[in-house]
Amino acid sequence: MLAKSSSTMNLIKSFNSLNTPVFTCIRKKPRQVLALFTVEINYILEQNIMNKQTAITLEKNMINKQFRLIELLHDERIVGAAPKRVKIFG
């Protein structure tokens, strides 16, 4: 499920700081979720790079997780009336 990965935990922490449950945000504000998720990716890439290979591996992993989040946004069992298109911010 979505709440298992460390990147998702960062996402949840960010939403908790806004006092908003993460799944409510995914359901009601899918584009804002993607925007915040992309901010998390960029922050991690900027702050935690040890070398070029680490950067490449991390970026691939985060991109895969981002596409998984898009799949979840399109899954009507999770989000109800899913948007037809989801723009990736960043």
PyMOL CGO cylinders between C-alpha atoms (Angstrom):
from pymol import cmd
from pymol.cgo import CYLINDER

trace = [
    CYLINDER, 0.00, 0.00, 0.00, 1.03, 3.61, -0.44, 0.3, 1, 1, 1, 1, 1, 1,
    CYLINDER, 1.03, 3.61, -0.44, 1.94, 4.30, 3.19, 0.3, 1, 1, 1, 1, 1, 1,
    CYLINDER, 1.94, 4.30, 3.19, 4.87, 1.85, 3.34, 0.3, 1, 1, 1, 1, 1, 1,
    CYLINDER, 4.87, 1.85, 3.34, 7.72, 3.63, 1.49, 0.3, 1, 1, 1, 1, 1, 1,
    CYLINDER, 7.72, 3.63, 1.49, 10.00, 6.20, 3.12, 0.3, 1, 1, 1, 1, 1, 1,
    CYLINDER, 10.00, 6.20, 3.12, 9.21, 8.77, 0.41, 0.3, 1, 1, 1, 1, 1, 1,
    CYLINDER, 9.21, 8.77, 0.41, 5.54, 8.35, 1.21, 0.3, 1, 1, 1, 1, 1, 1,
    CYLINDER, 5.54, 8.35, 1.21, 6.27, 8.81, 4.90, 0.3, 1, 1, 1, 1, 1, 1,
    CYLINDER, 6.27, 8.81, 4.90, 7.90, 12.15, 4.01, 0.3, 1, 1, 1, 1, 1, 1,
    CYLINDER, 7.90, 12.15, 4.01, 4.78, 13.02, 2.04, 0.3, 1, 1, 1, 1, 1, 1,
    CYLINDER, 4.78, 13.02, 2.04, 2.56, 12.09, 4.99, 0.3, 1, 1, 1, 1, 1, 1,
    CYLINDER, 2.56, 12.09, 4.99, 4.74, 14.16, 7.36, 0.3, 1, 1, 1, 1, 1, 1,
    CYLINDER, 4.74, 14.16, 7.36, 4.38, 17.14, 5.04, 0.3, 1, 1, 1, 1, 1, 1,
    CYLINDER, 4.38, 17.14, 5.04, 0.62, 16.76, 5.02, 0.3, 1, 1, 1, 1, 1, 1,
    CYLINDER, 0.62, 16.76, 5.02, 0.55, 16.26, 8.78, 0.3, 1, 1, 1, 1, 1, 1,
    CYLINDER, 0.55, 16.26, 8.78, 2.28, 19.62, 9.14, 0.3, 1, 1, 1, 1, 1, 1,
    CYLINDER, 2.28, 19.62, 9.14, -0.70, 21.06, 7.26, 0.3, 1, 1, 1, 1, 1, 1,
    CYLINDER, -0.70, 21.06, 7.26, -3.06, 19.19, 9.63, 0.3, 1, 1, 1, 1, 1, 1,
    CYLINDER, -3.06, 19.19, 9.63, -4.64, 17.36, 6.70, 0.3, 1, 1, 1, 1, 1, 1,
    CYLINDER, -4.64, 17.36, 6.70, -4.97, 13.57, 6.41, 0.3, 1, 1, 1, 1, 1, 1,
    CYLINDER, -4.97, 13.57, 6.41, -2.99, 12.36, 3.40, 0.3, 1, 1, 1, 1, 1, 1,
    CYLINDER, -2.99, 12.36, 3.40, -5.70, 10.19, 1.85, 0.3, 1, 1, 1, 1, 1, 1,
    CYLINDER, -5.70, 10.19, 1.85, -8.20, 13.02, 2.11, 0.3, 1, 1, 1, 1, 1, 1,
    CYLINDER, -8.20, 13.02, 2.11, -5.73, 15.18, 0.21, 0.3, 1, 1, 1, 1, 1, 1,
    CYLINDER, -5.73, 15.18, 0.21, -5.23, 12.52, -2.45, 0.3, 1, 1, 1, 1, 1, 1,
    CYLINDER, -5.23, 12.52, -2.45, -8.98, 12.24, -2.87, 0.3, 1, 1, 1, 1, 1, 1,
    CYLINDER, -8.98, 12.24, -2.87, -9.78, 15.95, -2.88, 0.3, 1, 1, 1, 1, 1, 1,
    CYLINDER, -9.78, 15.95, -2.88, -6.59, 17.59, -4.17, 0.3, 1, 1, 1, 1, 1, 1,
    CYLINDER, -6.59, 17.59, -4.17, -4.71, 15.17, -6.44, 0.3, 1, 1, 1, 1, 1, 1,
    CYLINDER, -4.71, 15.17, -6.44, -2.73, 17.87, -8.23, 0.3, 1, 1, 1, 1, 1, 1,
    CYLINDER, -2.73, 17.87, -8.23, -1.51, 19.38, -4.96, 0.3, 1, 1, 1, 1, 1, 1,
    CYLINDER, -1.51, 19.38, -4.96, -0.45, 15.91, -3.83, 0.3, 1, 1, 1, 1, 1, 1,
    CYLINDER, -0.45, 15.91, -3.83, 1.65, 15.50, -6.97, 0.3, 1, 1, 1, 1, 1, 1,
    CYLINDER, 1.65, 15.50, -6.97, 3.10, 18.98, -6.57, 0.3, 1, 1, 1, 1, 1, 1,
    CYLINDER, 3.10, 18.98, -6.57, 4.13, 18.25, -2.98, 0.3, 1, 1, 1, 1, 1, 1,
    CYLINDER, 4.13, 18.25, -2.98, 5.45, 14.82, -3.94, 0.3, 1, 1, 1, 1, 1, 1,
    CYLINDER, 5.45, 14.82, -3.94, 7.61, 16.43, -6.64, 0.3, 1, 1, 1, 1, 1, 1,
    CYLINDER, 7.61, 16.43, -6.64, 8.92, 18.96, -4.13, 0.3, 1, 1, 1, 1, 1, 1,
    CYLINDER, 8.92, 18.96, -4.13, 9.89, 16.03, -1.89, 0.3, 1, 1, 1, 1, 1, 1,
    CYLINDER, 9.89, 16.03, -1.89, 11.72, 14.35, -4.79, 0.3, 1, 1, 1, 1, 1, 1,
    CYLINDER, 11.72, 14.35, -4.79, 13.64, 17.52, -5.64, 0.3, 1, 1, 1, 1, 1, 1,
    CYLINDER, 13.64, 17.52, -5.64, 14.55, 18.14, -1.99, 0.3, 1, 1, 1, 1, 1, 1,
    CYLINDER, 14.55, 18.14, -1.99, 15.83, 14.59, -1.53, 0.3, 1, 1, 1, 1, 1, 1,
    CYLINDER, 15.83, 14.59, -1.53, 17.84, 14.80, -4.74, 0.3, 1, 1, 1, 1, 1, 1,
    CYLINDER, 17.84, 14.80, -4.74, 19.39, 18.12, -3.66, 0.3, 1, 1, 1, 1, 1, 1,
    CYLINDER, 19.39, 18.12, -3.66, 20.14, 17.18, -0.05, 0.3, 1, 1, 1, 1, 1, 1,
    CYLINDER, 20.14, 17.18, -0.05, 21.14, 13.52, -0.09, 0.3, 1, 1, 1, 1, 1, 1,
    CYLINDER, 21.14, 13.52, -0.09, 23.40, 13.02, -3.10, 0.3, 1, 1, 1, 1, 1, 1,
    CYLINDER, 23.40, 13.02, -3.10, 26.67, 11.27, -2.29, 0.3, 1, 1, 1, 1, 1, 1,
    CYLINDER, 26.67, 11.27, -2.29, 27.79, 10.63, -5.86, 0.3, 1, 1, 1, 1, 1, 1,
    CYLINDER, 27.79, 10.63, -5.86, 26.47, 10.55, -9.41, 0.3, 1, 1, 1, 1, 1, 1,
    CYLINDER, 26.47, 10.55, -9.41, 25.52, 6.85, -9.32, 0.3, 1, 1, 1, 1, 1, 1,
    CYLINDER, 25.52, 6.85, -9.32, 23.57, 7.35, -6.09, 0.3, 1, 1, 1, 1, 1, 1,
    CYLINDER, 23.57, 7.35, -6.09, 21.77, 10.26, -7.73, 0.3, 1, 1, 1, 1, 1, 1,
    CYLINDER, 21.77, 10.26, -7.73, 20.81, 8.19, -10.78, 0.3, 1, 1, 1, 1, 1, 1,
    CYLINDER, 20.81, 8.19, -10.78, 19.57, 5.26, -8.67, 0.3, 1, 1, 1, 1, 1, 1,
    CYLINDER, 19.57, 5.26, -8.67, 17.61, 7.51, -6.32, 0.3, 1, 1, 1, 1, 1, 1,
    CYLINDER, 17.61, 7.51, -6.32, 16.06, 9.44, -9.19, 0.3, 1, 1, 1, 1, 1, 1,
    CYLINDER, 16.06, 9.44, -9.19, 14.91, 6.22, -10.90, 0.3, 1, 1, 1, 1, 1, 1,
    CYLINDER, 14.91, 6.22, -10.90, 13.38, 4.95, -7.66, 0.3, 1, 1, 1, 1, 1, 1,
    CYLINDER, 13.38, 4.95, -7.66, 11.58, 8.23, -7.00, 0.3, 1, 1, 1, 1, 1, 1,
    CYLINDER, 11.58, 8.23, -7.00, 10.28, 8.43, -10.57, 0.3, 1, 1, 1, 1, 1, 1,
    CYLINDER, 10.28, 8.43, -10.57, 8.89, 4.89, -10.22, 0.3, 1, 1, 1, 1, 1, 1,
    CYLINDER, 8.89, 4.89, -10.22, 7.17, 5.88, -6.98, 0.3, 1, 1, 1, 1, 1, 1,
    CYLINDER, 7.17, 5.88, -6.98, 5.79, 9.02, -8.63, 0.3, 1, 1, 1, 1, 1, 1,
    CYLINDER, 5.79, 9.02, -8.63, 4.24, 7.00, -11.43, 0.3, 1, 1, 1, 1, 1, 1,
    CYLINDER, 4.24, 7.00, -11.43, 2.80, 4.63, -8.82, 0.3, 1, 1, 1, 1, 1, 1,
    CYLINDER, 2.80, 4.63, -8.82, 1.19, 7.63, -7.14, 0.3, 1, 1, 1, 1, 1, 1,
    CYLINDER, 1.19, 7.63, -7.14, -0.28, 8.68, -10.49, 0.3, 1, 1, 1, 1, 1, 1,
    CYLINDER, -0.28, 8.68, -10.49, -1.71, 5.16, -10.87, 0.3, 1, 1, 1, 1, 1, 1,
    CYLINDER, -1.71, 5.16, -10.87, -3.28, 5.48, -7.42, 0.3, 1, 1, 1, 1, 1, 1,
    CYLINDER, -3.28, 5.48, -7.42, -4.74, 8.84, -8.38, 0.3, 1, 1, 1, 1, 1, 1,
    CYLINDER, -4.74, 8.84, -8.38, -6.39, 7.19, -11.37, 0.3, 1, 1, 1, 1, 1, 1,
    CYLINDER, -6.39, 7.19, -11.37, -7.69, 4.26, -9.30, 0.3, 1, 1, 1, 1, 1, 1,
    CYLINDER, -7.69, 4.26, -9.30, -11.31, 5.18, -8.64, 0.3, 1, 1, 1, 1, 1, 1,
    CYLINDER, -11.31, 5.18, -8.64, -11.49, 2.75, -5.71, 0.3, 1, 1, 1, 1, 1, 1,
    CYLINDER, -11.49, 2.75, -5.71, -9.11, 5.10, -3.90, 0.3, 1, 1, 1, 1, 1, 1,
    CYLINDER, -9.11, 5.10, -3.90, -9.95, 8.55, -5.21, 0.3, 1, 1, 1, 1, 1, 1,
    CYLINDER, -9.95, 8.55, -5.21, -13.55, 8.32, -6.35, 0.3, 1, 1, 1, 1, 1, 1,
    CYLINDER, -13.55, 8.32, -6.35, -13.92, 10.46, -9.46, 0.3, 1, 1, 1, 1, 1, 1,
    CYLINDER, -13.92, 10.46, -9.46, -10.33, 10.45, -10.66, 0.3, 1, 1, 1, 1, 1, 1,
    CYLINDER, -10.33, 10.45, -10.66, -9.07, 13.26, -12.91, 0.3, 1, 1, 1, 1, 1, 1,
    CYLINDER, -9.07, 13.26, -12.91, -8.74, 12.45, -16.61, 0.3, 1, 1, 1, 1, 1, 1,
    CYLINDER, -8.74, 12.45, -16.61, -5.21, 13.84, -16.80, 0.3, 1, 1, 1, 1, 1, 1,
    CYLINDER, -5.21, 13.84, -16.80, -2.66, 14.46, -14.08, 0.3, 1, 1, 1, 1, 1, 1,
    CYLINDER, -2.66, 14.46, -14.08, 0.09, 16.99, -14.69, 0.3, 1, 1, 1, 1, 1, 1,
    CYLINDER, 0.09, 16.99, -14.69, 3.48, 16.33, -13.11, 0.3, 1, 1, 1, 1, 1, 1,
    CYLINDER, 3.48, 16.33, -13.11, 4.76, 19.53, -11.56, 0.3, 1, 1, 1, 1, 1, 1,
    CYLINDER, 4.76, 19.53, -11.56, 8.43, 20.43, -11.41, 0.3, 1, 1, 1, 1, 1, 1,
]
cmd.load_cgo(trace, "trace")
